[in-house]
Amino acid sequence: MLPAFEHDDFFTGRCILVNGPVIVGAGPSGLAVGAGLKQQGVPFVILERANCIASLWQNRTYDRLKLHLPKQFCELPYYPFPENFPEYPTKHQFINYLESYARKFDIEPKFNESVQSAKYDESCGLWRVKTVSKDNSTTEYICRWLVVASGENAEKVVPEFEGLHEFEGNVIHACDYKTGGIYRGKRVLVVGCGNSGMEVCLDLCHHQASPSMVVRSSVHVLPREIFGKSTFELAVSLMKWIPIWLVDKILLAAARLILGNIEKYGLKRPTMGPLELKNCEGKTPVLDIGTLSRIRSGVELVNGEILDVDSIILATGYSSNVPSWLKENEFFSKDGFPISPFPNSWKGKAGIYAVGFTRRGLSGASLDAIKVAQDIGKIWKKETKQKNHCVGVSCYRKPKP
């Protein structure tokens, strides 16, 4: 039986029926789901708006970037990092790893396809995902399952600042920052003191620039390692035995011992502990790799002062873009994160899944990717065995005038 589409839903582009899920996003989350589905023989399509996998890592990160966590917490399912990689792989090593991952599992995303809308059609129980390519051609993918894997960092956040448009110097977002070489001898204002803001400041110092940092809110700064052991690894180990509030107290005590009192430099700590804050509000603590020592010896922290600067770098973060194209607003909040009915954070109603939105980094995304691939694979195999007939789906076109 053919589903009946409303007149307003007529589509004039190509129409493709996918015998499996459509995955939106070819970053680490989308690749991990694809690898899991490949293991089970489930067909799928990955849609990616950029011209490469992991476009955030390839096109919108600074050159000195390294993974903030040890590699064992960042590898994707079924494929470990090469043994010769350092404990904290560089940006380029991680990109090479992801490209090897895609080749190993024969994952071939459809690049330059930007999802314009995804809507669940109750009349036929299928998802209709419409895309636009670079040549402005349109395609509609019709599928049983939709996996949202476009990530928490799809779009840069650029807050409104009074007078910013009148500033005659150079203004960029941190996603467009590559290296501090072009800022040598310049006075640079960095807005934001998260991991990106801290590392941009450090890189500017290495290139003999003069950075100042705007601290807009309280922030937890922890040493990357505590007595030779990864802070993250230590926290994970402790949480197996003691409550999170006690782990927070131990981490803060160690941070005070190693880093000293950061508040005397203008960095105020939140009242909530770093791990509890991450779980409740998704705010990641800064793992210091040397910026604090620079703050002690010259990086200026500013709050309400008037500065004469040559350039401004906005390290103001990123946001999800899911609300702009997912037309079913009961699944994602306006901030782009899954809401009820996602009781387990990765599976919703009507065949929709989410991977990479639990604010638990690459390790959390990998765990969710495994669950999603297994769940879809189980249903797909069961339905494939039960059904010996094809389901027809018609895409009607508007008659030409």
C-alpha positions in Angstrom: 0.0 0.0 0.0 1.4 3.4 -0.9 1.4 6.1 1.7 -0.7 9.1 0.9 1.2 12.4 1.1 -0.5 15.8 1.5 -0.5 18.1 -1.5 1.9 20.5 0.4 4.4 17.6 0.8 4.9 17.1 -3.0 8.6 16.8 -3.7 10.3 17.7 -7.0 13.8 16.3 -6.5 15.2 12.8 -6.4 13.6 10.3 -4.1 15.6 7.4 -2.5 14.3 4.6 -0.4 16.9 3.5 2.1 16.6 -0.1 3.3 18.1 0.8 6.7 18.8 4.0 8.7 19.9 7.4 7.5 22.7 8.8 9.7 23.1 12.6 9.8 26.7 13.5 10.3 30.0 11.9 9.4 31.9 12.8 12.5 33.2 10.3 15.1 29.6 9.5 16.2 28.2 8.8 12.8 31.3 6.7 11.8 30.9 4.7 15.0 27.3 3.9 14.2 28.2 3.0 10.7 30.9 0.6 11.8 28.5 -1.1 14.1 25.9 -1.5 11.4 28.5 -2.8 9.0 29.4 -5.5 11.5 25.8 -6.7 11.3 25.2 -6.4 7.6 22.7 -3.6 7.9 22.7 -1.1 5.0 22.7 2.6 5.7 23.3 6.0 4.3 25.5 8.7 6.0 24.7 12.3 5.0 27.4 14.9 5.6 27.1 18.6 4.7 30.9 19.1 4.4 33.3 17.6 1.9 35.1 15.3 4.3 34.6 13.2 7.5 35.1 14.8 10.9 34.8 18.3 9.4 35.0 19.9 12.8 38.4 18.4 13.4 39.7 18.9 9.9 38.4 22.4 9.1 37.6 24.2 12.4 40.4 23.5 14.9 43.7 25.1 15.7 47.0 23.5 14.7 48.4 22.8 18.1 45.3 20.9 19.3 45.7 17.6 21.0 43.2 15.3 22.5 42.5 16.4 26.0 42.0 12.9 27.3 44.3 9.8 27.0 43.8 7.9 23.8 42.1 4.9 25.4 39.1 7.2 26.3 38.9 8.6 22.7 39.1 5.5 20.4 36.0 4.4 18.5 34.4 0.9 18.8 36.1 -2.1 17.3 39.3 -0.3 16.3 42.0 0.9 18.7 44.5 3.6 18.1 47.9 2.5 16.7 50.3 1.5 19.5 52.9 4.0 18.4 50.5 6.9 19.0 51.3 9.1 22.0 49.1 9.1 25.0 47.5 12.4 23.8 47.4 12.2 20.0 47.6 15.3 18.0 44.8 16.7 15.8 46.4 15.3 12.7 47.0 11.9 14.2 43.3 11.7 15.3 42.2 12.7 11.8 44.4 10.0 10.3 42.9 7.5 12.7 39.3 8.5 11.7 40.2 8.2 8.0 41.7 4.8 8.6 38.5 3.9 10.6 36.3 4.8 7.6 38.4 2.8 5.2 38.5 -0.3 7.5 34.8 -0.5 7.7 34.2 0.6 4.1 32.2 3.7 5.2 31.4 6.1 2.3 29.3 9.0 3.4 27.4 11.2 0.9 29.4 14.4 1.1 28.1 18.0 0.4 24.6 17.0 1.3 23.1 19.4 3.8 20.0 18.2 5.6 17.2 20.8 5.3 14.5 18.9 7.0 13.7 15.6 8.6 10.1 14.8 9.3 8.3 11.6 10.5 5.4 10.7 8.2 2.8 9.0 10.3 0.8 7.9 7.3 3.5 5.4 6.3 5.6 5.1 9.5 8.8 6.4 7.7 11.2 9.3 8.0 11.5 11.7 5.1 14.9 13.5 5.1 15.4 16.2 2.5 18.8 17.4 1.5 20.4 20.1 -0.7 23.7 19.6 -2.4 26.3 22.2 -3.5 24.8 22.4 -7.0 21.4 23.1 -5.4 19.9 19.8 -6.4 17.5 18.3 -3.9 17.1 14.7 -2.7 14.6 13.1 -0.3 15.7 10.0 1.6 12.9 7.8 2.9 13.9 5.5 5.8 12.6 3.5 8.7 15.2 4.8 11.2 16.9 8.2 11.6 20.1 8.5 13.6 21.0 12.1 14.6 24.8 12.2 14.9 25.5 15.8 13.9 27.0 16.5 17.3 26.9 19.2 20.0 29.3 21.4 18.1 27.8 21.9 14.7 27.5 25.7 14.7 29.8 28.3 16.3 28.2 30.6 18.9 28.8 34.3 18.3 27.3 36.4 21.1 26.3 40.0 20.6 28.7 42.5 22.1 28.0 46.2 22.3 30.4 48.0 19.9 31.8 44.9 18.3 30.6 46.0 14.8 32.4 49.3 15.2 35.7 47.6 16.1 38.1 48.2 13.2 40.5 45.3 14.0 40.3 41.7 13.0 37.5 39.6 14.7 37.3 35.8 14.3 35.8 32.9 16.1 38.1 30.3 17.6 37.0 27.8 14.9 38.8 30.0 12.3 42.0 30.3 14.4 44.8 28.1 13.2 48.1 29.5 14.6 49.4 32.5 16.5 52.0 33.3 13.9 50.1 36.1 12.2 49.5 37.7 15.6 53.2 38.1 16.5 53.7 41.4 18.3 50.0 42.1 18.3 47.6 42.8 21.3 44.9 40.2 21.1 41.7 39.9 23.2 40.5 36.3 23.7 36.8 36.2 24.8 36.1 33.0 26.8 38.2 30.9 29.2 37.2 27.3 28.3 39.6 24.8 26.9 39.8 26.5 23.5 40.3 30.0 25.0 43.0 28.8 27.3 44.9 27.0 24.5 44.5 29.9 22.1 46.1 32.1 24.7 48.9 29.7 25.2 49.5 29.4 21.5 49.5 33.2 21.2 52.2 33.4 23.9 54.3 30.9 22.1 54.2 33.2 19.0 55.2 36.3 21.0 51.7 37.9 20.8 50.3 39.8 23.9 46.9 38.2 24.8 44.4 39.3 27.2 41.5 37.1 28.3 37.9 38.0 29.1 36.6 35.8 31.9 32.8 35.9 31.4 31.8 33.3 34.1 33.2 31.0 36.7 35.2 28.0 35.6 36.9 24.9 37.0 40.5 24.5 36.0 42.1 21.1 36.8 45.6 19.8 36.0 45.6 17.5 33.0 47.5 15.0 35.2 47.6 14.4 38.9 50.9 12.9 40.1 51.6 11.4 36.7 48.1 9.9 36.2 45.4 11.4 33.9 42.9 13.4 35.9 40.1 12.0 33.9 41.3 8.4 34.3 41.7 9.0 38.1 38.1 10.4 38.3 36.7 7.4 36.4 38.5 5.0 38.7 37.3 6.8 41.9 33.7 7.0 40.8 33.5 3.2 40.8 34.0 3.3 44.5 32.9 6.6 46.0 30.1 9.1 45.2 30.7 11.9 42.7 30.6 14.7 45.3 33.5 13.1 47.1 35.4 12.6 43.9 34.9 16.3 43.2 36.4 17.2 46.6 39.5 15.1 45.9 40.0 16.6 42.5 39.6 20.2 43.8 42.0 19.5 46.7 44.6 18.1 44.2 44.1 21.0 41.9 44.7 23.5 44.7 47.8 21.6 45.7 49.2 21.5 42.1 47.9 24.7 40.6 47.6 26.9 43.7 44.8 29.3 44.3 43.5 30.3 40.9 41.0 32.8 42.2 43.8 35.3 42.9 44.3 35.5 39.2 40.7 36.3 38.6 39.4 32.8 37.9 36.4 32.1 40.1 35.4 28.5 40.6 31.7 27.5 40.5 30.0 26.4 43.7 29.2 23.0 42.1 32.0 20.5 41.7 33.6 19.9 38.3 32.1 16.5 37.6 28.7 17.3 39.1 28.6 20.5 37.0 29.5 18.5 33.9 26.7 16.0 34.5 24.1 18.6 35.4 24.9 21.5 33.0 27.3 20.0 30.5 30.1 22.5 31.3 33.5 20.8 30.8 36.3 21.7 33.2 39.4 23.2 31.7 42.4 20.8 31.7 45.4 23.0 32.1 48.4 22.3 29.8 50.4 25.3 30.7 48.2 28.4 30.3 48.0 29.0 34.0 51.7 29.5 34.3 51.5 32.1 31.5 48.7 33.8 33.3 50.9 34.1 36.3 53.7 35.6 34.2 51.9 37.9 31.8 48.5 36.9 30.2 46.1 39.6 31.5 42.6 38.7 32.7 40.2 41.5 32.2 36.7 42.2 33.6 35.0 45.5 32.7 38.2 47.3 31.6 38.7 49.3 28.5 41.6 47.8 26.4 43.3 48.9 23.2 43.7 45.7 21.1 44.5 44.8 17.5 42.4 41.7 17.2 39.6 39.8 19.0 39.2 36.0 19.1 35.8 34.7 20.2 36.4 31.4 22.1 32.6 31.4 22.8 31.8 27.8 22.0 29.5 25.9 19.8 25.9 24.6 19.7 23.9 21.9 18.1 22.0 22.7 14.8 19.4 19.9 15.2 16.4 22.3 15.9 17.0 24.0 12.5 16.2 20.9 10.5 14.5 18.3 12.7 10.8 19.2 12.4 9.7 16.9 15.2 10.3 19.3 18.1 9.1 16.7 20.7 12.4 14.9 20.4 15.0 17.7 20.8 15.0 20.8 22.9 15.5 24.3 21.5 19.1 24.0 22.6 19.6 20.9 20.4 19.7 18.1 23.0 17.5 15.1 23.3 14.5 15.3 25.6 11.7 12.9 26.5 10.9 10.5 25.0 14.7 9.7 25.1 14.6 7.8 28.4 18.1 6.3 27.8 19.4 9.4 26.0 20.1 7.4 22.8 16.7 6.0 21.7 13.4 7.8 21.1 10.1 7.0 19.6 9.2 6.4 15.9 12.7 5.0 15.0 14.8 8.1 16.0 18.1 7.7 17.7 20.7 10.2 19.0 24.5 9.7 19.3 27.0 12.2 20.7 24.6 14.3 22.7 25.2 13.0 26.2 28.0 15.4 27.1 30.3 12.5 27.8 32.8 13.1 25.1 34.0 10.5 22.6 33.8 7.6 25.1 30.1 8.3 25.8 29.4 8.7 22.0 31.1 5.3 21.3 29.0 3.5 24.0 25.8 5.0 22.6 26.8 4.1 19.0 27.2 0.5 20.0 23.8 0.4 21.6 22.1 2.2 18.6 23.7 -0.1 16.0 22.8 -3.2 18.0 19.2 -2.1 18.5 18.7 -1.2 14.8 20.4 -4.4 13.7 18.2 -6.5 15.9 15.0 -5.0 14.6 16.3 -4.9 11.0 17.2 -8.6 11.0 13.9 -9.6 12.6 11.8 -7.6 10.1 13.9 -8.8 7.1 13.2 -12.4 8.1 9.5 -11.8 8.6 8.8 -9.9 5.5 9.1 -11.4 2.1 7.4 -8.6 0.3 8.5 -5.1 -0.6 7.0 -1.9 0.8 6.3 0.6 -2.0 6.8 4.2 -1.4 5.8 6.8 -4.0 7.1 10.3 -4.3 4.7 12.3 -6.3 5.9 15.2 -8.3 4.1 18.4 -9.0 2.9 18.6 -12.6 4.8 21.2 -14.6 2.7 24.2 -15.4 
